[in-house]
Amino acid sequence: MKIKLSNYPKGNIVYKNVYLDNFDSIKDIDEADITFEESDVKYNIKEMWFRGIHIGIIEIHPNQEENFCFECSQPHTGFLFCLNGAISYYYNHQQDNLLSLAKNEQDFNAGGVSSIKFKITEKTRYLYIQLTEDYFRQVTGGELGNDIKTEKSISPEIGSILQQIIYPKHEGRVKRLFLEARIFELIIAYFNQKPEKQTHVLKKEDIEKILLAKQLVEHDLQRPNSLMELSRKAGINDYKLKRGFKELTGYTVFGYLYKIRMEKAYYFLSNEKKTVNEVAFLVGYKNAQHFITAFKKQFNILPGSLNKS
């Protein structure tokens, strides 16, 4: 079984790996994590795989628009999540069915995927979970899949599951069991998901104002605006802001603030090795203990364990 990522249409191979059939792993769980630069494009590719399941967390940082082709030698069911940036793509050879995802958006394809051609114009990070068709059929009984209708925005429930998949807290066999349990939760969440009825359509100028409000939330972690202040700065009334923000991002305004605070905190602790008190201040917590409680609730680990690892 093979996976290959290449430039399109040139066909230059960027990354490839060979696996046992059905993603069987020699160990409890197999992993790879590499960072490299090629043709002025920076890549970080992290993989985790075991029987029936392959998890890929990919970050691509191009200097200009780049086109890629992802190929797998066996057809599969795919869950695609855009974590940052944006991605335009189509499955297999369906060029007439061009799709796109922005930050915090998702797509589910219920089988038959063998290739994805996609375009990236900015720094983008995405999570792609592959389930082999045998595994998906075994888990769902072969009766579920095509009828799944998903919301495009990643819901808080699914967002929480993804955080646990990206940052698993265990090792060895326990890590494998933990990840497989999260995959089961993900499948169940999709089967139970009912898209909200669209009772209105946001105007272009409202979308631009809501996106401005989103940027303000991201850049004002230490002194966040109240909802009224945020709506005033963005030039939109608070009712439209609340309704439109949830529709565009899948989060309430303050749910999104909490999410960004936790993501930034994880980065500061794990990558920059800042102290817990420093990080608590940087992400807007006046009380470090309140920050520790929130972080442990989000990631199920104490923040101090990250800057010591």
C-alpha positions as CSV (number, residue, x, y, z in Angstrom):
1,M,0.0,0.0,0.0
2,K,1.4,3.4,-1.0
3,I,0.8,7.1,-0.4
4,K,2.3,9.8,-2.6
5,L,2.3,13.6,-2.6
6,S,3.5,15.3,-5.8
7,N,3.6,18.6,-7.6
8,Y,0.8,18.9,-10.1
9,P,1.0,18.8,-13.1
10,K,4.8,18.4,-13.1
11,G,4.6,15.1,-11.2
12,N,7.7,15.7,-9.0
13,I,7.4,13.6,-5.9
14,V,7.3,15.7,-2.7
15,Y,6.7,12.8,-0.2
16,K,5.9,9.1,-0.4
17,N,5.6,6.2,2.0
18,V,4.9,2.5,1.7
19,Y,2.8,0.6,4.2
20,L,1.6,-2.9,4.9
21,D,-1.8,-3.8,3.3
22,N,-4.7,-2.1,5.1
23,F,-2.3,0.1,7.0
24,D,-1.4,-2.7,9.3
25,S,1.5,-1.7,11.6
26,I,4.4,-3.7,12.9
27,K,4.2,-1.9,16.2
28,D,1.1,-0.9,18.2
29,I,1.1,2.3,16.2
30,D,3.6,3.5,13.5
31,E,4.5,7.2,13.2
32,A,6.5,9.5,11.0
33,D,7.2,13.3,11.5
34,I,9.4,15.2,9.0
35,T,10.0,18.8,8.2
36,F,11.7,19.8,5.0
37,E,11.9,22.5,2.3
38,E,11.8,21.9,-1.5
39,S,11.5,24.4,-4.3
40,D,10.9,27.3,-1.9
41,V,7.9,25.4,-0.3
42,K,8.2,24.4,3.4
43,Y,6.5,21.2,4.5
44,N,5.8,19.5,7.8
45,I,4.2,16.1,7.5
46,K,3.2,14.0,10.5
47,E,1.7,10.6,10.1
48,M,0.1,8.0,12.5
49,W,-1.2,4.7,11.2
50,F,-2.4,1.3,12.4
51,R,-4.8,-1.3,11.0
52,G,-7.5,0.4,8.9
53,I,-6.6,3.9,9.8
54,H,-4.1,6.5,8.5
55,I,-3.9,10.0,10.1
56,G,-2.0,12.8,8.3
57,I,-1.4,16.3,9.7
58,I,0.1,18.3,6.9
59,E,1.4,21.9,6.9
60,I,2.4,23.5,3.6
61,H,3.9,27.0,3.4
62,P,4.2,28.1,-0.2
63,N,5.7,31.4,-1.5
64,Q,3.2,31.4,-4.3
65,E,0.2,29.4,-5.6
66,E,1.1,25.7,-5.6
67,N,-0.8,22.7,-7.0
68,F,-0.5,19.2,-5.6
69,C,-1.7,15.7,-6.2
70,F,-2.3,13.3,-3.3
71,E,-2.6,9.6,-4.3
72,C,-3.3,6.4,-2.4
73,S,-2.9,3.0,-4.0
74,Q,-6.2,1.7,-2.3
75,P,-9.5,3.6,-2.4
76,H,-10.7,4.8,1.0
77,T,-13.1,6.9,3.0
78,G,-11.8,10.3,3.8
79,F,-12.3,13.0,6.5
80,L,-10.7,16.3,5.5
81,F,-10.3,19.2,8.0
82,C,-8.8,22.6,7.2
83,L,-7.2,23.8,10.4
84,N,-5.5,26.9,9.0
85,G,-5.4,28.7,5.6
86,A,-7.5,27.5,2.7
87,I,-7.6,24.7,0.2
88,S,-9.3,24.2,-3.2
89,Y,-9.6,20.6,-4.4
90,Y,-11.4,17.9,-6.2
91,Y,-11.5,14.1,-5.7
92,N,-10.3,11.5,-8.2
93,H,-10.7,13.0,-11.7
94,Q,-13.9,15.0,-11.0
95,Q,-12.6,18.4,-12.2
96,D,-16.1,19.7,-12.7
97,N,-16.8,19.2,-8.9
98,L,-14.3,21.8,-7.5
99,L,-14.6,22.2,-3.7
100,S,-13.0,24.5,-1.2
101,L,-12.4,24.7,2.5
102,A,-11.4,27.7,4.6
103,K,-10.1,27.6,8.2
104,N,-12.2,25.5,10.5
105,E,-14.2,23.8,7.7
106,Q,-14.5,20.1,6.9
107,D,-15.5,17.6,4.2
108,F,-16.5,14.0,4.3
109,N,-16.3,11.6,1.4
110,A,-17.9,8.2,1.9
111,G,-15.6,6.0,0.0
112,G,-14.0,5.4,-3.4
113,V,-11.3,8.1,-2.9
114,S,-8.0,7.3,-4.6
115,S,-6.6,10.8,-5.4
116,I,-7.1,14.4,-4.5
117,K,-5.8,17.3,-6.6
118,F,-5.6,20.5,-4.6
119,K,-4.4,24.1,-4.7
120,I,-2.8,26.1,-1.9
121,T,-2.1,29.8,-2.0
122,E,-1.1,30.5,1.6
123,K,0.3,28.8,4.7
124,T,-2.2,26.0,5.2
125,R,-2.5,23.2,7.7
126,Y,-5.0,20.3,7.3
127,L,-5.8,17.0,8.8
128,Y,-6.8,14.1,6.6
129,I,-8.0,10.9,8.1
130,Q,-8.2,7.8,5.8
131,L,-10.2,4.7,6.7
132,T,-9.8,1.8,4.4
133,E,-13.0,0.6,2.8
134,D,-12.8,-2.7,4.6
135,Y,-12.4,-1.0,7.9
136,F,-15.2,1.5,7.3
137,R,-17.5,-1.3,6.2
138,Q,-16.6,-3.3,9.2
139,V,-17.3,-0.4,11.6
140,T,-20.5,0.8,10.0
141,G,-21.9,-2.6,8.9
142,G,-21.8,-1.4,5.3
143,E,-25.1,0.3,5.6
144,L,-24.0,3.8,6.5
145,G,-21.9,6.5,4.7
146,N,-23.6,7.9,1.6
147,D,-26.5,9.4,3.6
148,I,-24.2,11.4,5.9
149,K,-24.9,15.1,5.4
150,T,-22.4,17.3,7.2
151,E,-22.2,20.9,8.1
152,K,-19.3,22.6,6.5
153,S,-18.1,24.4,9.7
154,I,-16.4,22.2,12.2
155,S,-18.7,22.0,15.3
156,P,-17.3,22.5,18.8
157,E,-17.9,18.7,19.4
158,I,-15.9,17.6,16.4
159,G,-13.3,20.3,17.1
160,S,-12.7,18.8,20.5
161,I,-12.3,15.3,19.0
162,L,-9.8,16.7,16.5
163,Q,-7.7,18.3,19.2
164,Q,-7.4,15.0,21.0
165,I,-6.4,13.3,17.7
166,I,-3.8,15.9,17.0
167,Y,-2.4,15.9,20.5
168,P,-2.8,12.4,21.9
169,K,-1.6,12.0,25.4
170,H,-0.6,8.3,25.5
171,E,2.0,6.0,24.0
172,G,2.1,2.5,22.5
173,R,-1.0,0.3,22.7
174,V,-2.9,2.8,24.8
175,K,-2.3,5.6,22.3
176,R,-3.6,3.3,19.5
177,L,-6.8,2.5,21.6
178,F,-7.2,6.2,22.4
179,L,-7.0,7.3,18.8
180,E,-9.3,4.6,17.5
181,A,-11.8,5.6,20.2
182,R,-11.7,9.2,18.9
183,I,-12.2,7.9,15.4
184,F,-15.3,6.1,16.6
185,E,-16.5,9.3,18.3
186,L,-15.9,11.2,15.0
187,I,-18.0,8.7,13.0
188,I,-20.8,8.8,15.5
189,A,-20.7,12.6,15.6
190,Y,-21.1,12.6,11.8
191,F,-24.0,10.2,11.8
192,N,-25.8,12.3,14.5
193,Q,-25.0,15.6,12.8
194,K,-28.0,17.5,11.5
195,P,-27.2,20.5,9.4
196,E,-28.9,23.7,10.5
197,K,-31.6,25.0,8.2
198,Q,-30.4,28.0,6.4
199,T,-33.1,30.6,7.3
200,H,-31.1,33.5,5.9
201,V,-28.2,34.4,3.7
202,L,-25.4,36.6,4.9
203,K,-24.6,39.6,2.7
204,K,-21.1,40.1,1.4
205,E,-20.6,43.2,3.4
206,D,-21.8,41.4,6.6
207,I,-19.4,38.6,6.0
208,E,-16.5,41.0,5.6
209,K,-17.4,42.7,8.9
210,I,-17.7,39.3,10.7
211,L,-14.3,38.3,9.4
212,L,-12.9,41.6,10.7
213,A,-14.4,40.7,14.1
214,K,-12.8,37.3,13.9
215,Q,-9.4,38.9,13.3
216,L,-10.0,41.3,16.3
217,V,-10.7,38.2,18.5
218,E,-7.5,36.6,17.3
219,H,-5.3,39.6,17.9
220,D,-6.8,40.8,21.2
221,L,-6.3,37.8,23.5
222,Q,-4.9,39.8,26.5
223,R,-7.7,42.4,26.5
224,P,-10.6,40.9,24.5
225,N,-13.5,43.1,23.5
226,S,-17.0,42.7,24.9
227,L,-19.6,41.6,22.3
228,M,-20.8,45.2,22.1
229,E,-17.3,46.6,21.6
230,L,-16.5,44.0,19.0
231,S,-19.7,44.7,17.0
232,R,-19.0,48.5,17.2
233,K,-15.4,48.1,16.0
234,A,-16.5,45.8,13.2
235,G,-19.4,48.0,12.2
236,I,-22.2,45.4,12.6
237,N,-24.9,45.1,15.2
238,D,-24.4,42.5,17.9
239,Y,-27.3,40.3,16.8
240,K,-25.9,39.9,13.3
241,L,-22.5,39.4,14.7
242,K,-23.6,36.6,17.1
243,R,-25.6,34.8,14.4
244,G,-23.2,35.3,11.5
245,F,-20.0,34.4,13.6
246,K,-21.5,31.0,14.6
247,E,-22.5,30.4,11.0
248,L,-19.1,31.2,9.5
249,T,-16.8,29.6,12.1
250,G,-18.9,27.1,13.9
251,Y,-18.2,28.8,17.2
252,T,-19.7,31.5,19.4
253,V,-17.5,34.6,19.7
254,F,-16.3,33.6,23.1
255,G,-16.1,30.0,22.2
256,Y,-13.7,31.0,19.5
257,L,-11.7,33.2,21.8
258,Y,-11.3,30.2,24.2
259,K,-10.2,28.0,21.3
260,I,-7.6,30.4,20.1
261,R,-6.3,31.0,23.6
262,M,-5.8,27.3,24.1
263,E,-4.1,26.8,20.7
264,K,-1.7,29.7,21.3
265,A,-1.0,28.4,24.8
266,Y,-0.1,25.0,23.5
267,Y,2.2,26.5,21.0
268,F,4.0,28.8,23.5
269,L,4.5,25.9,25.9
270,S,5.5,23.2,23.5
271,N,7.5,25.2,20.9
272,E,8.9,28.2,22.8
273,K,9.1,26.5,26.2
274,K,7.7,29.6,28.0
275,T,6.7,29.3,31.6
276,V,3.1,28.7,32.7
277,N,2.8,32.1,34.2
278,E,4.2,33.8,31.0
279,V,1.8,31.9,28.8
280,A,-1.2,32.6,31.1
281,F,-0.5,36.3,30.7
282,L,0.1,36.1,27.0
283,V,-3.2,34.5,26.3
284,G,-5.2,36.8,28.6
285,Y,-5.5,35.0,31.9
286,K,-5.0,37.3,35.0
287,N,-5.0,34.2,37.2
288,A,-2.6,31.5,36.3
289,Q,-4.6,28.9,38.2
290,H,-7.6,29.6,36.1
291,F,-5.5,29.1,33.0
292,I,-4.1,25.8,34.3
293,T,-7.7,24.6,35.0
294,A,-8.9,25.6,31.5
295,F,-5.8,24.1,29.8
296,K,-6.2,20.8,31.6
297,K,-9.9,20.6,30.7
298,Q,-9.1,21.2,27.0
299,F,-6.1,18.9,26.6
300,N,-6.3,16.6,29.7
301,I,-2.7,17.4,30.6
302,L,-1.1,20.0,32.9
303,P,0.4,22.9,30.9
304,G,3.7,22.6,32.9
305,S,4.3,19.1,31.5
306,L,4.8,20.6,28.0
307,N,7.5,23.1,28.6
308,K,9.6,20.5,30.4
309,S,9.4,17.8,27.7
